[in-house]
Amino acid sequence: MDYAHALDTALNRLHEEGRYRTFIDIERRNGAFPHAIWRRPDGTEKEITVWCGNDYLGMGQHPVVLEAMHRAVDATGAGSGGTRNISGTTLYHKELEAELADLHGKEAALVFTSAYIANDATLSTLPLLFPDLVIISDELNHASMIQGIRRGRCEKHIFRHNDVAHLREILSSITPGRPIVIAFESIYSMDGDFGPIREICDLADEFGALTYIDEVHAVGMYGPRGAGVAERDGLMHRIDIINGTLAKAYGVFGGYIAASAKMVDAIRSYAPGFIFTTSLPPAVAAGAAASVRHLKTDQGLRDLHQQRARVLKMRLRGLGLPIIDHGSHIVPVHVGNPVKCKMLSDRLLEDYGIYVQPINFPTVPRGTERLRFTPSPVHDGPMMDRLVRAMDGLWSHCALNRAELSA
């Protein structure tokens, strides 16, 4: 076997299809977000504005978060020193889990090293807890949910995206009395559309199923206290397991689930992805707890965030650009060609100092390639003016059609 040739073949295929991924080396600077420094491959530097980050509210630089982290570092040092089972559970971890349980109105919460791991570990463990389990998954669920369901090796079904009639068909085909979990998301991050939470909960009640929701792109940003779309819609009490992240709106790192005390205890006791990994550094847990606590009361920041997203959509739509708009904070612009999508991204970065990463297959289906903008409360008017002017000129330069997909 010529291993090097096989690797070359695989990588060349990505280059030929125009979807080879490159990393943009940036240096975030405290107090300057969303500005950053881009270090080019030749070693030169350029100041840029980040338009595709997941630090949705700028909490990664908020004084409340930084002060909590500094205090924890000074008090405890760097790492946690072990897994949660062996010396790695600190007062900071317990405080964070208490804040998260309170946020979601649940009895308990469990912190993981990322929301990806939380999804993977939890969904793959549920079949161990409920023999003969069936998991029904939305077809556009995140890769972490898909991975967890696959690793669980239980019976699974996939329903068409947000299609509750198809979900009902699948539920009706399952032998009554079998345990069922319906897994879905509140906001699907590539299109920015919302899951039909109420309708799914109604079906779960009718067929005796558990509900598992991924609120990763909603926590901190929706609901009176930032608990997500389920809180906004008054439905949190109908969700059995809530997955969330600390690395997006909360601006830090880590993921979690919130559920009943028994459910959390069972996942804690059985999930290898929790048991055998080192816990979050205490300073990270402290910063995350401070961020969660702060955003429970900062509705003004959430309102400003939504206003910025609405304005950007309106202005890009005014140019005739094909915006995908489902009413969330995510602003996808449909390009539909991987080469031109990468070209737009490159030119925005080099010519205008605007960084937005191209989104290509397999993250999205072929033919739906896009630029995904995530405006934050600190993306001000002049920044938006520059972005809109750049998109107007480059769209024409790349010979792309306008107003094909506006929703």
FENFENNOR-V893779 format. One record per backbone hydrogen bond with DSSP energy under -1.0 kcal/mol. CO is the residue of the C=O (numbers start at 0). NH is the residue of the N-H. E is the energy in kcal/mol with one decimal. If there is no record, write none. Layout:
co=CO nh=NH e=E
co=CO nh=NH e=E
This chain:
co=0 nh=2 e=-1.2
co=1 nh=5 e=-2.0
co=2 nh=6 e=-2.2
co=3 nh=7 e=-2.4
co=4 nh=8 e=-2.5
co=5 nh=9 e=-2.1
co=6 nh=10 e=-2.5
co=7 nh=11 e=-2.9
co=8 nh=12 e=-1.8
co=9 nh=13 e=-1.1
co=10 nh=14 e=-1.9
co=11 nh=15 e=-2.9
co=12 nh=16 e=-1.7
co=13 nh=18 e=-2.2
co=14 nh=17 e=-1.1
co=24 nh=38 e=-2.7
co=26 nh=36 e=-1.8
co=28 nh=31 e=-2.4
co=31 nh=34 e=-2.6
co=33 nh=49 e=-3.0
co=35 nh=47 e=-2.9
co=36 nh=26 e=-2.4
co=37 nh=45 e=-1.8
co=39 nh=42 e=-2.0
co=43 nh=39 e=-2.6
co=45 nh=37 e=-3.4
co=47 nh=35 e=-2.2
co=48 nh=354 e=-2.7
co=50 nh=373 e=-2.7
co=53 nh=55 e=-2.5
co=54 nh=57 e=-1.4
co=57 nh=60 e=-1.5
co=58 nh=61 e=-1.2
co=61 nh=65 e=-2.4
co=62 nh=66 e=-2.7
co=63 nh=67 e=-1.5
co=64 nh=68 e=-2.1
co=65 nh=69 e=-2.7
co=66 nh=70 e=-2.4
co=67 nh=71 e=-2.0
co=68 nh=72 e=-2.7
co=69 nh=73 e=-2.5
co=70 nh=74 e=-1.8
co=71 nh=75 e=-2.9
co=72 nh=76 e=-2.2
co=81 nh=278 e=-2.2
co=82 nh=87 e=-2.2
co=89 nh=93 e=-2.0
co=90 nh=94 e=-2.3
co=91 nh=95 e=-2.1
co=92 nh=96 e=-2.4
co=93 nh=97 e=-2.0
co=94 nh=98 e=-2.2
co=95 nh=99 e=-2.3
co=96 nh=100 e=-2.4
co=97 nh=101 e=-2.2
co=98 nh=102 e=-2.3
co=99 nh=103 e=-2.0
co=100 nh=105 e=-2.3
co=107 nh=258 e=-2.0
co=109 nh=256 e=-1.8
co=111 nh=254 e=-1.7
co=113 nh=117 e=-2.1
co=114 nh=118 e=-2.6
co=115 nh=119 e=-2.8
co=116 nh=120 e=-3.2
co=117 nh=121 e=-2.1
co=118 nh=122 e=-2.5
co=119 nh=123 e=-1.8
co=121 nh=125 e=-1.8
co=124 nh=127 e=-1.6
co=124 nh=128 e=-1.1
co=125 nh=129 e=-2.1
co=129 nh=132 e=-1.1
co=133 nh=180 e=-2.4
co=134 nh=156 e=-2.1
co=135 nh=182 e=-3.0
co=136 nh=158 e=-2.1
co=137 nh=140 e=-1.7
co=141 nh=145 e=-2.1
co=142 nh=146 e=-2.7
co=143 nh=147 e=-2.0
co=144 nh=148 e=-2.5
co=145 nh=149 e=-2.5
co=146 nh=150 e=-2.5
co=147 nh=151 e=-1.2
co=149 nh=152 e=-1.1
co=154 nh=134 e=-2.3
co=156 nh=136 e=-2.9
co=158 nh=138 e=-2.0
co=159 nh=162 e=-2.6
co=161 nh=163 e=-1.1
co=162 nh=166 e=-2.0
co=163 nh=167 e=-2.3
co=164 nh=168 e=-2.0
co=165 nh=169 e=-2.1
co=166 nh=170 e=-2.6
co=167 nh=171 e=-2.6
co=168 nh=172 e=-1.0
co=170 nh=173 e=-1.1
co=174 nh=177 e=-1.8
co=178 nh=133 e=-1.9
co=179 nh=209 e=-3.1
co=180 nh=135 e=-3.0
co=181 nh=211 e=-2.8
co=182 nh=137 e=-1.7
co=183 nh=213 e=-2.1
co=185 nh=194 e=-2.0
co=187 nh=191 e=-2.8
co=192 nh=187 e=-2.7
co=194 nh=196 e=-2.0
co=195 nh=199 e=-2.2
co=196 nh=200 e=-2.7
co=197 nh=201 e=-2.3
co=198 nh=202 e=-2.0
co=199 nh=203 e=-2.5
co=200 nh=204 e=-2.4
co=201 nh=205 e=-2.1
co=202 nh=206 e=-2.4
co=203 nh=208 e=-2.4
co=209 nh=181 e=-2.8
co=210 nh=240 e=-2.0
co=211 nh=183 e=-2.3
co=212 nh=242 e=-2.9
co=213 nh=185 e=-2.4
co=214 nh=217 e=-2.2
co=214 nh=218 e=-2.4
co=217 nh=220 e=-1.9
co=217 nh=221 e=-1.5
co=221 nh=227 e=-2.6
co=225 nh=219 e=-4.4
co=227 nh=231 e=-2.2
co=228 nh=232 e=-2.3
co=229 nh=234 e=-3.7
co=230 nh=233 e=-1.7
co=234 nh=237 e=-1.9
co=235 nh=238 e=-1.7
co=240 nh=212 e=-2.5
co=241 nh=257 e=-2.0
co=242 nh=214 e=-3.1
co=243 nh=255 e=-2.2
co=245 nh=251 e=-2.6
co=247 nh=250 e=-1.5
co=253 nh=245 e=-3.1
co=254 nh=111 e=-3.3
co=255 nh=243 e=-2.1
co=256 nh=109 e=-2.5
co=257 nh=241 e=-2.4
co=258 nh=107 e=-2.0
co=259 nh=263 e=-2.5
co=260 nh=264 e=-2.3
co=261 nh=265 e=-2.2
co=262 nh=266 e=-2.4
co=263 nh=267 e=-2.8
co=264 nh=268 e=-1.7
co=265 nh=269 e=-1.7
co=266 nh=270 e=-2.5
co=270 nh=273 e=-1.5
co=270 nh=274 e=-2.7
co=271 nh=275 e=-2.4
co=280 nh=284 e=-2.1
co=281 nh=285 e=-2.6
co=282 nh=286 e=-2.3
co=283 nh=287 e=-2.6
co=284 nh=288 e=-2.4
co=285 nh=289 e=-2.1
co=286 nh=290 e=-2.1
co=287 nh=291 e=-2.7
co=288 nh=292 e=-2.5
co=289 nh=293 e=-2.4
co=290 nh=294 e=-2.6
co=293 nh=296 e=-1.7
co=296 nh=298 e=-1.3
co=297 nh=301 e=-1.2
co=298 nh=302 e=-2.7
co=299 nh=303 e=-2.3
co=300 nh=304 e=-2.0
co=301 nh=305 e=-2.1
co=302 nh=306 e=-2.2
co=303 nh=307 e=-2.4
co=304 nh=308 e=-1.9
co=305 nh=309 e=-2.3
co=306 nh=310 e=-2.3
co=307 nh=311 e=-2.3
co=308 nh=312 e=-2.3
co=309 nh=313 e=-2.4
co=310 nh=314 e=-2.5
co=311 nh=315 e=-2.5
co=312 nh=316 e=-2.7
co=313 nh=317 e=-1.8
co=315 nh=320 e=-1.9
co=316 nh=319 e=-1.7
co=319 nh=402 e=-3.9
co=320 nh=322 e=-1.6
co=321 nh=333 e=-2.4
co=322 nh=406 e=-1.4
co=330 nh=372 e=-2.8
co=331 nh=323 e=-2.3
co=332 nh=370 e=-2.2
co=336 nh=340 e=-2.4
co=337 nh=341 e=-2.1
co=338 nh=342 e=-2.2
co=339 nh=343 e=-2.6
co=340 nh=344 e=-2.0
co=341 nh=345 e=-2.7
co=342 nh=346 e=-2.5
co=343 nh=347 e=-2.5
co=344 nh=348 e=-1.9
co=345 nh=349 e=-2.8
co=346 nh=350 e=-2.5
co=347 nh=351 e=-1.1
co=347 nh=353 e=-2.5
co=348 nh=352 e=-1.1
co=352 nh=48 e=-2.8
co=354 nh=50 e=-2.8
co=358 nh=369 e=-2.0
co=359 nh=362 e=-1.5
co=364 nh=367 e=-1.9
co=368 nh=334 e=-2.9
co=368 nh=335 e=-2.6
co=369 nh=358 e=-2.8
co=370 nh=332 e=-3.3
co=372 nh=330 e=-2.5
co=375 nh=378 e=-1.7
co=377 nh=379 e=-1.2
co=379 nh=383 e=-2.1
co=380 nh=384 e=-2.8
co=381 nh=385 e=-2.1
co=382 nh=386 e=-2.1
co=383 nh=387 e=-2.7
co=384 nh=388 e=-2.4
co=385 nh=389 e=-2.2
co=386 nh=390 e=-2.7
co=387 nh=391 e=-2.2
co=388 nh=392 e=-2.1
co=389 nh=393 e=-2.7
co=390 nh=394 e=-2.2
co=391 nh=395 e=-1.2
co=392 nh=396 e=-2.0
co=393 nh=397 e=-2.4
co=394 nh=399 e=-2.1
co=395 nh=398 e=-1.6
